[in-house]
């Protein structure tokens, strides 16, 4: 997500790094399964007992960053509000600077 605290060039640089990570992960998902286990084992010790072979590579889906579709942004905003959050936020457009997001995605293409 882009906010007014991040300029388009910085956001584009972040997205370029994410795109590179997506390419690397998709090229060899098995090599990255250990990171998933390591990340989650502190919260759930059972996860720490897993080995990469216990996980299905096909269940790991990573995609290039893209602008947030308006319907998805609205749905997410409505869901968060349903939990009693964002009471003072009248629109999801207050949360995402669409101009920064648009510029960033134009820069990285």
Secondary structure, 3 states (H helix, E strand, C coil): CCCCCCCHHHHHHHHHHHHHHHHHHHHCHHHHHHHHHHHHCCCCHHHHCCCHHHCCHHHCCCCCCCCCCHHHHHHHHHHHHHCCCCCCCCCHHHCCCHHHHHHHHHHHC
